[in-house]
Amino acid sequence: MNNSSGNIRVGKNIKNLREKAGLTQAQVAKKSGISTNYFAVIERGEVTTSHINLKKISQALGVDISKITDTK
């Protein structure tokens, strides 16, 4: 899997988990300490973000980071 498709899959995982939790992008971004604009870019799979940011997002969503990073 190339990096671009991995980013897209991670973004879809984040979006699915966020919607399941009933949260907006702004709410998760604020809880994660990430700007709303950057969070939206991550969720669309347009960037490769750091493990630290993925950990912050997973904590904001109340899930283990593996739920976000699973690209299978």
PEMOBEL-V243120 format. One record per pair of residues at least 12 apart in sequence whose C-alpha atoms are under 7 Angstrom apart, sorted by the first residue. I is the first residue (numbers start at 1). J is the second residue. D is the distance in whole Angstrom. If there is no record, write none. Layout:
I;J;D  I;J;D
This chain:
6;71;6  7;45;5  7;46;7  7;47;7  7;48;6  8;44;6  8;45;4  9;71;6  10;45;7  10;68;6  10;69;6  10;71;7  11;42;6  11;43;4  11;44;5  11;45;5  12;43;6  13;68;5  14;43;6  14;68;6  15;43;6  18;61;7  25;39;7  25;40;7  28;57;7  28;60;6  28;61;7  31;60;5  32;56;5  32;57;5  32;60;6
